[in-house]
């Protein structure tokens, strides 16, 4: 789900255990055919939600962020260090991926 959002131009910015919901039983869904890597995927095991912090990452005029977004225990070390030093920073896909770990 995160990859599909990213390929579609969105960055979630609030990946956490409460924002990735697992289905008790996988659901069969129509595959996303606009991405080559998902055209054969029909089994859906989870969804991501709470996209109120999501942004269009492809917009080149994005400014460095000075305020925190995300769930504290899941924020990347890079973002935490920058905010601790009161430095503006650009949230990237790598920060979202670290949140999964």
MOGIFEN-V756000 format. One record per residue. NEAR is the number of other ideal C-beta (glycine too) atoms within 12 Angstrom. Layout:
near=NEAR
near=NEAR
//
This chain:
near=30
near=29
near=21
near=24
near=29
near=26
near=19
near=20
near=16
near=24
near=34
near=39
near=38
near=33
near=38
near=25
near=18
near=16
near=28
near=25
near=17
near=17
near=15
near=8
near=10
near=14
near=16
near=12
near=18
near=14
near=17
near=20
near=14
near=13
near=17
near=11
near=14
near=21
near=13
near=12
near=21
near=15
near=15
near=21
near=18
near=21
near=20
near=31
near=21
near=21
near=23
near=12
near=27
near=26
near=27
near=17
near=24
near=14
near=12
near=8
near=10
near=17
near=13
near=16
near=23
near=16
near=16
near=23
near=29
near=31
near=22
near=14
near=16
near=29
near=29
near=30
near=17
near=22
near=34
near=21
near=14
near=23
near=24
near=13
near=12
near=12
near=15
near=16
near=27
near=24
near=36
near=23
near=25
near=20
near=35
near=38
near=20
near=22
near=35
near=21
near=14
//
